[in-house]
Amino acid sequence: MAPETGPSASSCSLSPSLRFASFFASPSSAAWIRRLGGRRWRILHRAIYISACCGVVHYYWLVKSAVIRPLFYAALVGMLLAWRVGEWLLRRRRTALANAVPQRAPINASR
């Protein structure tokens, strides 16, 4: 029986992930930010959150019996994502408080 010459299952799943991850590594310079534009650059960099979750799920599917390491990585990614959400909420609150105009009483108010 001849050995299989086609790509293995692991190389098929690695290749799209590697290509997807390379998009996050390449546009981190100022020139790429100008080329992509601020909005598209932000969308690209926000996609890393989806990529991280998909990586954890892929690792969990890959490991058949000892799922302790994938669960550890899932907890780590979860903590990092929670930290990012917490920072976003704090920044949003600070911006809202800074933009709030205090209500002042009129100077010649009747007493």
C-alpha positions in Angstrom: 0.0 0.0 0.0 1.4 3.4 -1.0 1.7 6.1 1.6 -0.6 9.1 1.3 0.9 11.9 -0.6 -1.8 14.5 0.2 -1.7 17.0 3.0 -2.3 15.7 6.5 -5.2 16.8 8.6 -3.0 18.8 10.9 -1.3 20.7 8.1 -4.7 21.6 6.6 -6.0 23.1 9.8 -2.7 24.8 10.6 -2.3 26.6 7.3 -5.4 28.8 7.5 -4.7 29.6 11.1 -1.2 30.6 10.3 -2.3 32.7 7.4 -5.0 34.3 9.6 -2.5 35.0 12.4 0.0 36.5 9.9 -2.5 39.3 9.1 -2.3 40.4 12.7 1.5 40.5 12.8 2.1 42.4 9.6 0.1 45.7 9.9 1.5 46.9 13.1 3.7 49.6 11.6 2.6 53.2 11.0 2.8 52.7 7.3 0.3 49.9 7.4 -2.0 51.9 9.6 -2.0 54.6 7.0 -2.5 52.2 4.1 -5.4 50.4 5.8 -7.0 53.4 7.3 -7.8 53.7 11.0 -11.2 52.0 10.8 -10.1 48.9 8.9 -6.9 48.6 11.0 -9.1 48.6 14.2 -11.4 46.0 12.7 -8.4 43.8 11.9 -6.9 44.1 15.3 -10.2 43.4 17.0 -10.4 40.2 15.1 -7.6 38.9 17.3 -10.1 38.2 20.0 -12.0 35.9 17.8 -8.8 34.3 16.7 -7.7 33.6 20.3 -11.0 32.0 21.1 -10.9 29.9 18.0 -7.3 28.8 18.9 -8.4 27.6 22.3 -11.4 25.7 20.8 -9.0 24.2 18.2 -6.5 23.1 20.9 -9.4 21.6 22.9 -10.5 19.6 19.9 -7.0 18.5 19.2 -6.3 17.1 22.7 -8.4 13.9 23.2 -7.8 12.9 26.8 -5.8 15.3 28.9 -7.8 18.6 28.6 -6.1 20.3 31.5 -3.8 22.4 29.3 -6.5 23.5 26.9 -8.7 24.5 29.9 -5.7 26.4 31.4 -5.3 28.3 28.1 -9.0 28.9 27.9 -8.9 30.4 31.4 -5.9 32.5 30.5 -7.6 33.9 27.3 -10.8 34.5 29.3 -8.9 36.5 32.0 -7.1 38.6 29.3 -10.4 39.2 27.5 -12.1 40.2 30.8 -9.3 42.6 31.5 -9.7 44.2 28.1 -13.5 44.5 28.6 -12.8 46.1 32.0 -10.4 48.6 30.5 -12.9 49.4 27.8 -15.7 50.0 30.3 -13.5 52.2 32.5 -12.4 54.3 29.5 -16.0 54.6 28.4 -17.1 55.7 31.8 -14.2 58.3 32.1 -15.1 59.7 28.7 -18.8 60.0 29.7 -17.9 61.7 33.0 -15.5 64.1 31.3 -18.1 65.1 28.7 -20.8 65.6 31.2 -21.4 69.3 31.7 -22.2 70.2 35.4 -25.5 72.0 35.8 -25.0 75.4 37.5 -27.6 77.6 39.1 -28.2 80.9 37.3 -26.2 83.8 38.8 -29.2 86.1 39.3 -31.5 83.5 40.7 -34.3 84.6 42.9 -33.9 83.5 46.5 
